[in-house]
Amino acid sequence: MEKKAFKFRKRDSGQILNIHHTVTTTSGELKRIRFLHVCFSDTNDILAAVDSRGNCNVFDLKNRDTWAWREKIPLCSALKFVPKSTLKVIAGTKSGGLMMLDMATGDLLHTIHPFASKISNVSFPSTNADIFLVTTKTDAIIFDSHNFQQKQRLEYPAAAITIKQMKFRNQSDHIYGIFSNDAIHIWTHENFQLIERIHPIDERANFLKNSNSQQIDLNANTSDGSDVMVRNYTKDYTKGRIVDVSFSVKYMCVATIDEYLMVFDTAAWNLTKLIQSPGIAVFHTQFISTADATDEMLIAVVTLAADTIVLDLNNTSEKLCVQANQTVKVELTANSALMAILLRSGEIKVFDVNALTEKLQTLQTGTRNDDKDGQQQFNWINEKMQKTMPRQRLQQILKEYLEYPTKYRQLIWKTCLQLPDNRSSFTELLKKGYHPCVGSYDELYPLKDVSAHRNLKRIVSVLAYWSKVFAQCDYIPKFVFPFVKELGTNLILCFETIATVLLNHGQLLFEFAPLEPVNYLGIIENILSHYEPRLLAFYVGKNVTSKTFAWSLLQTAFTEVLDEDQWRQLWDHIVSNAVEFLAFSVVAYNIVMKDMIMRLDTKVTVERFFEEQNSIEMKRFIRRTYEIMEKCPESLRPNRYLKQFAPLTSGFYEKFTNFPRALIAVKDKEVDKLMAENRILNDKLYELEKRQLAWADRLEGTLKAEEHTKRLMAVEKAYEDKIIKEQDRVAMQRKHLLLYQKQLRDSELHLLEETRSSMLRRKLMEKENDVELLSRRFDRIRMKDEGNLLFAEEELKQREMELLVKRYNLDVKSDVADNPLSLRNEKAIQALESELGELDADMIKDYCENLR
């Protein structure tokens, strides 16, 4: 087999190798072939991977060589190296087949087909390479690794319960299994007897009666420095709450779909640690072994958002996101030196675990997130920015160029809004997780950009925890979204920008929340009436209120009527000017677009106009805003009702209070009451589920018998239907046979008739020929007879003549004797008559012989 060399490329994120399979199609295009399975050898230096086409590739990480097996593995579903062997791999298939491959020689050593369903896992005990365990959803069988003979079938309650996971424990010869009823069973290796049955959900309920769970925020920092948060998901308890189990030497970690991580002591199987991750669930866990693995609880988890996160369960204040949004599977070497992450794109990334743990330890020591040093550094930058580039200078630059440079926009906005960068306060708000008000955002705002969608829910949640009024206003997501899209890479900057804008520019927007701000809209309407009375009269004539031409712009922050570049340009001016600039920009937009608006003929078309992007000259729009702000009469200026700009307080976030607090408090109490009732209902639902499972166990025998009877009846009916069909088929065949026999008989009769007719014709022809021959013969005989008669007649005449002569002579003699004539001729005549009679008899005789 041909081997190819590869190189390691270590990066700051800890990644040392990136594996992908790219081929060129017949049309010349590049196509990525996805890897589906990956595993490490027990020597920690060999990696095997199978792609979607069945190609099995081997990567020798020690010698840096790679090669492929000579044949393909059809429908591979599981892959595992045989311990203490030279490159032998066992592969399971989706059709239930097992095969052993020798990756060094390219030989297929064994192949069997023991299952009818997909093989989900293959595992070996830590001290015995002579046996291995193969599991499907319904079966678990131990095979001999030398001859692939079945040695033992593990017994488990298999009625209506399916296997979720079953394999050998790491660093142990015990077997564990997870079932759909949330039970975990432990078997011994020696005699395969059940030694422990654990019910983690019940243990958790008992634990919560005496103490609280530890809260953890799985919004981790990626290994490249950016922030990541796991998206929401839909809970499904129909297949149980437990989704994964992993083991170290001393601990067992159980992950549940209802956002818990449970850590058990494997000596006594006691629940020692309960960690909750609100709004975030984990579907895969794997302990990372270290030099002192019995004392440390370092673990790699994969969330439902496909994020791979490394954290220490003893110190959950910091965690490291290794891979965001793409993880399908994680594999570790036996010594936890390397981590392979299989991505949705089909690539495989290999990481140095030591580099990852060092990075996590760096985060835990606080060198990256030292709030005090970071605050001092920010204050120093902010002061220097204000000295070198004061706000007045920035406004002059903005009026000249109409927008800030994209590269420095965030820094300039920080300076203009005087953001305090309160990291500790922001972190406390962030740790509270998702607010209930964002629970329906997945359906209401289905964004393609998963990161933007996640950050939108996070920012709205933080705003809702900061001030209750923001949880009651349905338009907050529309107002927040453009800021999230622009500043989403820096969540604290995004939040503080929005909060400062709401505290200052939007201080009157929530006066009657969650309804529209009537007073603020009245101010805008008065200014519009002063500058464009014809336009206002047009609005009145069409029954269009300020809710349409002003509030629709404010509650979306102009997002729906401006594109991204125009929006940035406008908000450069809003954040750089007095708080009244926002109201003047609403008026200016209406005035600049009046020619287009006044051509609209109905109220509906006017409303639709303020919901769509329209062509606008930004330079004219902004300059018109400045003109109105500079020339607006004092009696109409919004500053009469607005407080002067006040930045956020450094060190903590002051509450936003300009809203009807009493009404909001009443509504919050109602919401809290409903949520409490909802929690009670969920608890009752959980109890009902437990009771249902108990009843299911009690009625298991009856249900099995009933199901068995149903299946037998179904089988009997199927066989009966099959027999009826077969009988119908046989009857039809008989009909076909009878028809064929009739046709054959008719053919035979016709053939016999033809044969008989032919024979009769032949005999007739023969008889005609015989008759003709006989006729010819008769003619010849007749002619002969006629000749004979003529001869006989002549002979008779001659004899008659002779007789006459004799008679004459006699007469002469008689005369002499004197006898009479009658006497002399009487004897002669009698003799002549006698001869004629004899002659006639001879002729008749000859004629009869001729006839015969």
C-alpha positions in Angstrom: 0.0 0.0 0.0 1.3 3.4 -1.0 2.1 5.7 1.9 2.1 9.5 1.9 3.8 11.9 4.3 2.1 14.8 6.1 3.2 17.6 8.4 2.0 19.0 11.7 1.1 22.7 11.9 0.6 23.8 15.5 -1.6 26.8 16.0 -2.3 29.1 19.0 -5.7 27.4 19.4 -3.9 24.1 20.2 -4.8 22.5 16.8 -2.0 20.4 15.3 -3.6 18.7 12.4 -6.5 19.3 10.0 -7.7 16.3 7.9 -10.0 16.5 5.0 -10.7 14.4 1.9 -11.1 16.5 -1.3 -11.4 15.0 -4.8 -11.7 16.4 -8.3 -14.8 15.5 -10.2 -14.9 14.7 -13.9 -16.1 18.2 -14.6 -13.0 19.6 -12.8 -14.8 20.8 -9.7 -13.5 20.1 -6.2 -15.7 18.0 -4.0 -15.3 17.4 -0.2 -15.8 13.8 0.9 -17.1 13.7 4.5 -15.5 11.6 7.2 -18.1 9.8 9.3 -16.1 7.8 12.0 -12.7 8.3 13.7 -10.8 6.4 16.4 -7.4 6.2 18.0 -5.3 3.1 18.7 -4.4 2.0 22.2 -0.8 3.1 21.5 -2.1 6.7 21.1 -0.2 7.3 17.9 -2.4 5.8 15.2 -5.7 7.4 13.9 -8.2 5.7 11.6 -11.0 7.4 9.8 -13.8 6.2 7.5 -15.4 8.5 5.0 -18.9 8.5 3.4 -17.7 6.4 0.4 -16.3 3.7 2.7 -12.6 4.5 2.3 -10.7 3.7 5.5 -7.6 5.9 6.0 -4.9 5.4 8.5 -2.7 8.2 9.9 0.5 7.3 11.7 1.0 10.3 14.0 4.4 9.1 15.1 6.0 8.6 11.6 3.7 11.1 10.0 2.6 8.7 7.2 -0.9 8.1 5.9 -2.3 5.4 3.7 -5.7 3.8 2.7 -7.0 0.3 3.0 -7.2 -1.5 -0.4 -11.0 -2.0 -0.3 -14.0 -0.1 0.9 -16.1 -0.7 4.1 -19.8 -0.6 3.0 -22.1 1.5 5.3 -19.7 1.7 8.2 -21.4 2.6 11.5 -18.7 1.8 14.1 -14.9 1.7 14.2 -12.5 0.4 16.9 -8.8 -0.6 17.0 -8.0 -4.0 18.5 -5.8 -3.4 21.6 -2.3 -4.9 21.7 -2.3 -5.6 18.0 -0.5 -4.3 15.0 -3.0 -2.0 13.2 -6.0 -4.4 13.4 -9.4 -2.6 13.2 -12.9 -3.9 13.8 -15.7 -2.2 11.8 -19.4 -2.5 12.2 -21.9 -1.7 9.5 -25.4 -0.3 9.3 -26.7 -3.7 7.9 -25.4 -5.5 11.0 -22.2 -6.9 9.7 -18.8 -7.2 11.5 -15.4 -7.3 9.9 -11.8 -7.3 11.1 -9.2 -5.5 8.9 -5.4 -5.6 9.0 -4.5 -2.0 8.1 -0.8 -3.0 7.8 -1.2 -5.7 5.2 -4.5 -4.7 3.7 -6.1 -8.1 4.4 -9.7 -8.8 5.5 -9.2 -11.3 8.4 -12.8 -12.0 9.4 -16.3 -11.1 8.4 -19.7 -12.1 9.8 -23.3 -10.8 9.8 -24.7 -11.5 13.3 -27.3 -8.6 13.5 -30.2 -7.5 11.5 -30.0 -3.8 12.6 -27.3 -1.1 12.7 -24.3 -1.7 14.9 -23.9 1.4 17.2 -20.8 0.6 19.1 -17.8 -1.7 19.4 -15.7 -1.7 22.7 -12.9 -3.7 24.4 -12.1 -4.2 28.1 -9.0 -2.5 29.3 -7.1 -5.7 30.3 -8.4 -8.3 27.8 -8.1 -8.0 24.1 -9.5 -11.5 23.5 -13.1 -10.4 23.6 -15.1 -7.3 22.5 -18.7 -6.1 23.0 -20.9 -5.2 20.1 -24.2 -3.3 20.7 -27.3 -2.3 18.7 -30.5 -0.8 19.9 -31.9 -4.2 20.8 -28.9 -6.5 21.3 -25.6 -6.7 23.2 -23.3 -9.6 22.4 -19.7 -10.4 23.4 -17.5 -12.0 20.7 -14.2 -13.7 20.7 -11.8 -11.4 18.8 -9.8 -14.4 17.4 -12.5 -16.4 15.7 -15.5 -14.0 15.9 -17.6 -16.6 17.8 -20.4 -15.5 20.1 -19.5 -16.0 23.7 -22.2 -14.3 25.7 -25.4 -12.4 25.2 -26.0 -9.8 28.0 -29.4 -10.0 29.7 -31.4 -6.8 30.2 -35.1 -5.8 30.5 -35.8 -5.6 26.8 -39.6 -5.3 26.6 -40.4 -1.8 25.6 -37.0 -0.5 26.6 -34.2 0.1 24.1 -30.4 0.4 24.6 -29.2 4.0 24.4 -25.6 3.2 25.1 -23.6 0.1 26.2 -19.9 -0.4 26.3 -16.9 -1.3 28.5 -15.9 1.3 31.0 -12.7 3.2 30.5 -9.8 1.8 32.6 -12.0 -1.1 33.8 -13.4 -4.4 32.7 -16.9 -3.6 33.8 -19.7 -3.1 31.3 -22.2 -0.3 31.7 -25.5 0.3 29.9 -28.0 3.2 29.6 -31.6 2.4 28.8 -34.5 4.5 27.7 -36.1 4.3 31.2 -33.2 6.3 32.6 -31.6 3.3 34.4 -27.9 2.6 34.3 -26.8 -1.0 34.7 -23.3 -2.2 35.6 -22.1 -5.8 34.8 -19.0 -7.7 35.8 -16.5 -8.9 33.2 -15.8 -12.3 34.7 -19.3 -13.8 34.8 -21.4 -11.0 33.2 -23.7 -10.7 36.2 -25.5 -7.5 37.1 -23.8 -5.9 40.1 -25.3 -2.4 40.2 -28.5 -0.7 39.0 -28.5 3.1 39.3 -31.4 5.6 38.8 -29.7 9.0 38.5 -32.9 11.0 38.1 -34.2 9.7 41.4 -30.8 10.4 43.0 -31.0 13.9 41.7 -34.4 14.5 43.2 -33.2 13.3 46.6 -30.1 15.5 46.3 -32.2 18.6 45.5 -34.3 18.1 48.6 -31.2 18.7 50.8 -29.1 21.1 48.8 -29.1 23.3 45.7 -27.4 22.5 42.4 -24.4 24.5 41.2 -25.0 26.9 38.3 -22.8 26.9 35.3 -22.8 29.2 32.2 -21.6 27.3 29.1 -21.0 30.5 27.3 -17.4 29.8 26.8 -14.5 31.6 25.3 -13.3 29.9 22.1 -9.7 28.9 21.8 -9.2 31.7 19.3 -10.6 34.3 21.7 -14.1 35.0 20.5 -17.3 34.5 22.5 -19.7 31.6 21.9 -23.1 30.7 23.4 -25.2 27.6 22.8 -28.5 28.1 21.0 -31.8 27.0 22.5 -33.4 23.7 21.7 -36.6 21.7 22.1 -36.7 19.2 24.9 -38.0 15.7 24.2 -38.4 13.4 27.2 -40.0 10.5 25.2 -36.7 8.5 25.1 -35.6 9.4 28.7 -33.7 12.2 30.2 -30.2 10.7 30.3 -28.3 11.3 27.0 -24.7 10.3 27.8 -22.5 8.8 30.5 -18.7 8.9 30.8 -16.2 7.4 33.3 -12.9 8.2 34.8 -11.0 6.2 37.4 -13.1 7.6 40.3 -16.1 9.4 38.9 -19.0 8.9 36.6 -20.5 11.9 34.8 -24.2 11.8 33.6 -25.6 14.3 31.2 -29.3 14.9 30.9 -31.4 16.6 28.4 -33.0 18.9 31.1 -29.6 20.7 31.5 -27.9 18.9 34.3 -24.5 17.3 34.8 -24.4 14.7 37.6 -21.1 13.4 39.1 -21.2 10.1 40.9 -18.5 8.5 43.1 -18.0 5.0 41.5 -16.9 3.5 44.8 -20.3 3.9 46.5 -22.3 5.2 43.5 -23.3 8.3 45.5 -24.2 11.6 43.8 -21.4 14.0 44.9 -21.9 17.0 42.6 -24.9 18.4 40.7 -24.3 21.1 38.1 -27.0 22.9 36.2 -26.5 24.8 32.9 -29.7 26.9 32.4 -30.8 27.0 28.8 -28.0 24.8 27.6 -27.9 21.0 27.4 -24.9 18.6 26.9 -25.3 15.4 24.8 -21.8 14.0 25.1 -19.1 14.0 27.8 -15.6 12.6 28.1 -13.2 12.8 31.0 -9.7 14.0 30.2 -7.0 12.0 32.0 -4.1 13.9 33.6 -1.1 12.9 35.7 -3.3 12.8 38.8 -6.6 11.7 37.2 -8.1 10.6 40.5 -8.2 14.1 42.0 -9.0 16.2 38.9 -12.4 16.4 37.1 -11.3 17.8 33.7 -13.9 17.0 31.1 -14.8 17.7 27.5 -18.4 18.2 26.7 -20.3 18.6 23.4 -23.5 20.7 23.6 -26.7 20.4 21.5 -25.4 23.4 19.6 -22.4 21.2 18.4 -19.9 23.2 20.5 -17.0 21.4 22.1 -16.1 22.9 25.5 -13.4 21.9 28.0 -14.0 22.7 31.6 -13.0 21.7 35.1 -16.0 20.5 37.2 -14.2 21.6 40.3 -13.8 25.1 39.0 -16.5 26.1 36.6 -15.8 29.8 36.6 -13.9 29.5 33.4 -14.2 27.2 30.4 -12.7 26.9 27.0 -14.7 26.4 23.7 -12.5 24.4 21.4 -14.9 24.2 18.5 -18.1 26.1 17.9 -21.2 25.0 16.0 -19.7 22.2 14.0 -18.9 19.2 16.3 -20.3 15.8 15.5 -18.1 13.5 17.6 -15.1 13.8 19.9 -12.5 11.1 20.4 -9.6 11.1 22.9 -6.5 9.0 23.0 -6.2 6.6 25.9 -3.7 8.9 27.6 -5.7 12.0 26.7 -2.7 13.5 24.9 -4.7 14.2 21.7 -8.3 15.1 20.9 -9.9 14.5 17.5 -13.1 16.4 16.7 -15.2 15.3 13.7 -17.0 18.2 12.1 -20.3 18.5 10.3 -18.3 19.6 7.2 -16.6 16.2 7.2 -13.2 17.4 8.4 -11.2 16.1 11.3 -9.4 18.5 13.6 -6.7 17.1 16.0 -5.8 19.1 19.0 -3.0 19.0 21.6 -4.9 18.5 24.9 -2.0 19.8 26.9 -2.2 23.1 25.1 -5.9 23.2 25.7 -5.5 22.5 29.4 -2.8 25.2 29.7 -5.1 27.7 28.0 -7.9 26.8 30.4 -5.6 27.1 33.4 -4.6 30.5 32.1 -8.2 31.6 32.1 -8.8 30.2 35.6 -5.8 32.1 37.0 -7.5 35.3 35.8 -4.7 36.6 33.5 -7.2 37.0 30.6 -10.2 38.4 32.5 -8.7 40.5 35.3 -11.5 43.0 35.8 -9.5 45.5 37.7 -6.5 45.6 35.3 -8.9 45.6 32.3 -10.9 48.4 33.7 -7.8 50.5 34.3 -6.5 49.8 30.8 -9.9 50.8 29.4 -10.0 54.0 31.4 -6.5 54.9 30.2 -7.5 54.3 26.6 -10.7 56.3 27.0 -9.0 59.2 28.6 -6.3 59.3 25.9 -9.0 59.1 23.3 -10.9 62.0 24.8 -7.7 64.1 25.0 -6.5 63.4 21.5 -10.0 63.2 19.9 -12.6 65.1 21.9 -16.3 64.7 21.1 -16.5 68.2 19.5 -13.7 67.2 17.1 -15.4 64.0 16.2 -18.6 65.8 15.4 -16.7 68.2 13.1 -15.1 65.2 11.3 -18.6 63.5 11.1 -20.2 66.6 9.5 -17.4 66.8 7.0 -17.3 63.1 5.9 -20.8 62.1 7.1 -19.6 58.8 8.6 -16.8 57.3 10.8 -14.2 54.9 9.4 -15.4 51.3 9.7 -12.2 50.2 11.3 -12.5 52.6 14.2 -16.3 52.9 14.5 -16.6 50.8 17.7 -13.9 52.7 19.5 -15.5 56.0 18.5 -18.9 54.9 19.6 -17.4 53.9 23.0 -15.9 57.4 23.3 -19.0 59.3 22.2 -21.3 57.3 24.5 -18.6 57.1 27.3 -19.2 53.4 27.9 -17.9 52.3 31.3 -17.0 48.6 30.4 -18.5 47.2 33.6 -17.4 43.6 32.9 -18.3 42.2 36.3 -21.8 43.6 36.3 -22.4 42.4 32.8 -21.1 39.0 33.6 -23.5 38.7 36.5 -26.4 39.6 34.2 -25.1 37.2 31.6 -24.8 34.3 34.0 -28.6 34.4 34.6 -29.0 32.7 31.2 -31.9 33.1 28.9 -34.9 35.2 30.1 -38.3 33.5 29.6 -39.3 36.3 27.2 -36.9 34.9 24.6 -38.3 31.4 24.7 -40.3 31.9 21.5 -37.6 33.7 19.5 -36.7 30.5 17.6 -40.1 30.6 16.0 -40.6 34.4 15.8 -37.1 35.2 14.5 -35.7 32.2 12.5 -32.4 33.8 11.5 -30.0 32.0 9.2 -27.1 33.4 11.1 -27.0 31.2 14.2 -24.5 33.4 16.0 -26.6 36.5 15.5 -29.7 34.7 16.6 -27.9 33.5 19.7 -26.5 37.0 20.6 -29.9 38.6 20.0 -31.4 36.3 22.7 -28.5 37.0 25.0 -28.7 40.8 24.7 -32.5 40.8 25.1 -32.2 38.6 28.1 -29.6 40.8 29.7 -31.8 43.9 29.0 -34.8 42.1 30.6 -32.8 41.2 33.7 -31.5 44.8 33.9 -35.0 46.3 33.7 -38.3 44.5 33.7 -39.9 46.8 31.2 -37.8 45.4 28.3 -39.2 42.0 28.8 -42.8 43.3 28.3 -42.1 45.2 25.0 -42.5 43.1 21.9 -40.6 45.5 19.7 -37.3 45.3 21.7 -35.8 42.5 19.5 -36.4 44.7 16.4 -34.7 47.7 18.0 -31.8 45.6 19.4 -31.1 43.4 16.3 -29.2 46.0 14.2 -26.9 46.7 17.1 -26.3 43.0 17.7 -25.5 42.6 14.0 -23.0 45.5 14.1 -21.5 44.9 17.5 -22.2 41.2 18.2 -18.6 40.2 18.3 -18.2 42.2 21.5 -21.3 41.5 23.7 -20.5 44.0 26.5 -20.0 46.8 24.0 -23.2 45.8 22.3 -25.2 45.8 25.6 -23.7 49.0 26.9 -24.3 50.8 23.6 -28.0 49.8 23.6 -28.4 50.5 27.3 -26.9 54.0 26.9 -29.1 54.8 23.9 -32.2 53.6 25.7 -31.3 55.6 28.9 -30.7 58.8 26.9 -32.1 58.9 23.4 -35.0 56.6 24.3 -35.8 57.9 27.7 -39.4 58.8 26.7 -40.0 55.7 24.5 -41.2 53.6 27.4 -43.3 56.1 29.2 -46.5 54.1 28.5 -44.8 50.8 27.8 -45.7 48.4 26.3 -47.8 50.9 24.3 -46.4 53.5 22.0 -44.9 56.7 23.6 -47.8 59.2 22.9 -46.0 62.2 24.3 -42.8 61.6 22.4 -44.7 61.0 19.2 -46.6 64.2 19.9 -43.4 66.2 20.0 -42.3 64.7 16.6 -45.8 65.5 15.2 -45.5 69.1 16.3 -42.1 69.6 14.7 -43.4 68.0 11.5 -46.4 70.3 11.6 -44.1 73.3 11.9 -41.9 72.4 8.9 -44.2 70.4 6.6 -47.9 71.2 7.4 -48.9 69.9 3.9 -47.4 66.5 4.7 -49.1 66.4 8.1 -52.4 67.4 6.4 -51.9 64.5 3.9 -51.4 62.1 6.8 -54.6 63.4 8.5 -56.5 63.0 5.3 -55.4 59.4 4.9 -56.0 58.7 8.6 -52.3 58.0 9.1 -51.1 58.6 12.6 -47.7 59.1 14.2 -47.8 55.4 15.1 -47.1 54.8 11.4 -44.8 57.6 10.2 -42.8 58.0 13.5 -43.2 55.0 15.8 -42.5 52.4 13.1 -39.1 54.1 12.5 -38.3 54.4 16.2 -39.2 50.8 17.3 -37.0 49.3 14.6 -34.2 52.0 14.9 -34.6 52.7 11.2 -33.6 49.2 10.3 -36.6 48.5 8.0 -36.1 51.6 5.8 -32.3 51.8 5.6 -29.7 49.3 4.5 -26.8 48.3 6.6 -24.4 51.0 5.4 -27.1 53.7 5.6 -28.0 52.6 9.1 -24.4 52.8 10.3 -24.1 56.3 8.8 -27.3 57.5 10.5 -26.3 56.1 13.9 -22.9 57.6 13.7 -24.7 61.0 13.9 -27.2 59.9 16.5 -24.6 58.7 19.1 -22.4 61.7 18.4 -25.1 64.4 18.9 -27.5 65.5 21.6 -30.3 63.1 22.6 -32.9 65.1 20.7 -31.2 64.2 17.4 -33.2 60.9 17.2 -36.5 62.8 17.1 -35.2 65.3 14.5 -34.0 62.4 12.3 -37.6 60.9 12.2 -38.9 64.3 11.1 -36.2 64.7 8.5 -36.9 61.3 7.0 -40.5 62.2 6.5 -39.6 65.5 5.0 -37.0 64.1 2.6 -39.3 61.4 1.4 -42.5 63.6 1.3 -42.6 63.7 -2.6 -42.7 59.9 -2.7 -45.1 59.6 0.3 -47.7 62.1 -1.0 -48.0 60.1 -4.2 -49.4 57.1 -2.2 -53.1 56.8 -2.5 -54.2 54.7 0.5 -53.4 54.2 4.1 -52.3 50.7 3.5 -49.7 51.8 1.0 -48.4 54.5 3.4 -48.0 51.9 6.1 -46.2 49.6 3.8 -43.9 52.4 2.7 -42.6 52.6 6.3 -42.0 48.9 6.4 -39.8 48.7 3.3 -36.4 50.0 2.2 -36.7 53.0 -0.2 -34.1 54.8 -2.2 -32.9 57.8 -0.2 -30.0 60.3 -0.5 -28.3 60.0 2.8 -26.3 63.2 2.5 -29.5 65.2 2.0 -31.2 63.3 4.8 -28.5 63.9 7.4 -28.0 67.6 6.4 -31.7 68.1 6.6 -31.7 66.7 10.1 -29.0 69.1 11.2 -30.9 72.0 9.6 -34.1 71.2 11.6 -32.1 70.7 14.8 -30.3 74.0 14.4 -33.4 76.1 13.3 -36.1 74.4 15.5 -38.0 76.9 17.7 -37.3 76.5 21.5 -41.0 75.9 22.1 -40.9 72.7 19.9 -37.5 71.3 20.9 -37.6 67.9 22.5 -34.9 69.0 25.0 -37.6 70.7 27.0 -38.8 67.2 28.0 -35.6 65.3 27.8 -32.8 65.1 30.3 -29.2 65.9 29.1 -27.0 63.0 28.0 -25.8 60.9 31.0 -23.5 58.0 30.5 -23.8 54.7 32.3 -22.3 54.6 35.8 -18.9 53.1 36.1 -18.8 49.9 38.3 -22.5 49.1 38.1 -25.5 49.6 35.9 -28.1 52.0 37.2 -31.7 50.9 36.7 -33.9 52.2 33.9 -36.9 53.6 35.7 -38.8 55.8 33.2 -41.7 53.4 32.7 -45.0 52.6 34.5 -43.4 50.5 37.3 -46.6 49.8 39.2 -48.3 48.2 36.1 -45.2 46.3 35.1 -44.8 45.0 38.7 -48.4 43.8 38.6 -47.8 42.1 35.3 -44.5 40.6 36.5 -46.3 39.2 39.5 -48.9 37.6 37.2 -46.1 36.2 35.0 -44.2 34.9 38.0 -47.4 33.3 39.2 -48.0 31.7 35.8 -44.4 30.5 35.7 -44.7 29.0 39.2 -47.8 27.2 38.1 -46.0 26.1 35.0 -43.2 24.7 37.2 -45.7 22.9 39.3 -47.4 21.5 36.2 -44.0 20.3 34.9 -43.3 18.6 38.3 -46.7 17.0 38.2 -46.0 16.0 34.6 -42.7 14.4 35.6 -44.5 12.5 38.4 -47.1 11.3 36.0 -44.3 10.2 33.7 -42.7 8.2 36.6 -46.1 6.7 37.5 -46.6 5.9 33.8 -43.3 4.1 33.8 -44.2 2.3 37.0 -47.5 1.1 35.5 -45.7 0.1 32.3 -43.4 -2.1 34.4 -46.3 -3.6 36.3 -48.2 -4.3 33.1 -45.2 -5.5 31.3 -46.2 -9.1 31.2 -49.8 -8.4 30.1 -48.6 -6.0 27.4 -46.0 -8.5 26.2 -48.6 -11.2 26.0 -51.1 -8.9 24.3 -48.4 -7.7 21.9 -47.3 -11.3 21.3 -51.0 -12.3 20.6 -51.4 -9.3 18.3 -48.2 -10.2 16.4 -49.3 -13.8 16.2 -52.7 -12.7 14.8 -51.0 -10.4 12.4 -48.7 -13.2 11.3 -51.6 -15.6 11.0 -53.6 -13.1 9.0 -50.5 -12.4 6.9 -50.1 -16.2 6.2 -53.8 -16.6 5.6 -53.7 -13.7 3.1 -50.7 -15.3 1.6 -52.4 -18.7 1.3 -55.5 -17.1 -0.2 -53.4 -15.3 -2.7 -51.6 -18.6 -3.4 -54.9 -20.4 -3.9 -56.1 -17.7 -6.2 -52.9 -18.0 -8.1 -53.2 -21.9 -8.3 -56.8 -21.6 -9.4 -55.8 -19.1 -12.1 -53.0 -21.5 -13.1 -55.5 -24.3 -13.4 -57.8 -22.2 -15.6 -54.8 -21.5 -17.8 -53.9 -25.2 -17.8 -57.5 -26.2 -18.8 -57.5 -23.6 -21.5 -54.2 -24.8 -22.7 -55.4 -28.5 -22.7 -58.5 -27.5 -24.6 -56.4 -25.7 -27.2 -54.1 -28.6 -27.4 -57.0 -31.1 -27.8 -58.5 -29.0 -30.6 -55.1 -28.8 -32.2 -54.7 -32.6 -31.9 -58.3 -33.2 -33.4 -57.5 -30.8 -36.2 -54.2 -32.6 -36.8 -55.9 -36.1 -36.7 -58.6 -34.8 -39.1 -56.0 -33.5 -41.4 -54.0 -36.8 -41.1 -57.2 -38.9 -41.8 -58.1 -36.7 -44.8 -54.6 -37.1 -46.1 -54.7 -40.9 -45.6 -58.1 -41.1 -47.3 -56.9 -39.0 -50.2 -53.8 -41.2 -50.5 -55.9 -44.4 -50.4 -58.3 -42.9 -52.9 -55.5 -42.1 -55.2 -54.1 -45.6 -54.8 -57.5 -47.1 -55.5 -58.0 -44.8 -58.5 -54.6 -45.9 -59.7 -55.5 -49.6 -59.1 -58.8 -49.1 -60.9 -57.0 -47.5 -63.8 -54.5 -50.3 -63.9 -57.3 -52.8 -63.6 -59.2 -51.1 -66.3 -56.2 -51.1 -68.6 -55.6 -54.8 -67.7 -59.3 -55.5 -68.4 -58.9 -53.7 -71.7 -55.8 -55.8 -72.5 -57.7 -59.0 -71.4 -60.8 -58.0 -73.3 -58.7 -57.3 -76.4 -56.9 -60.7 -75.8 -60.2 -62.4 -75.2 -61.6 -60.8 -78.3 -58.6 -62.0 -80.2 -59.0 -65.5 -78.6 -62.7 -65.4 -79.5 -61.8 -64.5 -83.0 -59.2 -67.3 -83.1 -61.7 -69.6 -81.4 -64.4 -68.5 -83.8 -62.1 -69.2 -86.7 -61.0 -72.5 -85.0 -64.7 -73.3 -84.6 -65.4 -72.3 -88.2 -62.4 -74.4 -89.2 -63.6 -77.4 -87.1 -67.1 -76.7 -88.4 -65.7 -76.8 -91.8 -63.9 -80.0 -90.9 -67.0 -81.4 -89.4 -68.9 -80.4 -92.6 -66.2 -82.1 -94.5 -66.5 -85.2 -92.3 -70.3 -85.0 -92.5 -70.0 -84.7 -96.2 -67.8 -87.7 -96.2 -70.2 -89.5 -94.0 -73.1 -88.5 -96.1 -71.3 -89.9 -99.0 -70.7 -93.1 -97.1 -74.3 -93.1 -95.9 -75.5 -92.5 -99.2 -73.5 -95.4 -100.1 -75.1 -97.3 -97.2 -78.4 -95.9 -98.0 -78.8 -94.2 -94.4 -80.9 -91.2 -94.0 -79.3 -87.8 -93.6 -80.7 -87.0 -90.1 -79.2 -90.1 -88.7 -75.9 -89.5 -90.3 -75.6 -85.9 -88.8 -77.1 -86.4 -85.3 -74.0 -87.7 -83.6 -71.8 -85.1 -85.2 -74.0 -82.2 -84.1 -74.1 -83.5 -80.5 -70.3 -83.8 -80.4 -70.0 -80.2 -81.8 -72.4 -78.8 -79.2 -70.4 -80.5 -76.5 -67.2 -78.9 -77.6 -68.9 -75.5 -77.8 -70.1 -75.9 -74.2 -66.6 -76.8 -73.0 -65.2 -73.8 -74.8 -67.7 -71.4 -73.1 -66.9 -72.8 -69.7 -63.1 -72.3 -70.3 -63.8 -68.7 -71.3 -65.9 -67.9 -68.2 -63.2 -69.5 -66.0 -60.5 -67.4 -67.5 -62.5 -64.2 -67.1 -63.2 -64.9 -63.4 -59.5 -65.6 -62.8 -58.7 -62.3 -64.5 -61.2 -60.5 -62.2 -59.5 -61.8 -59.1 
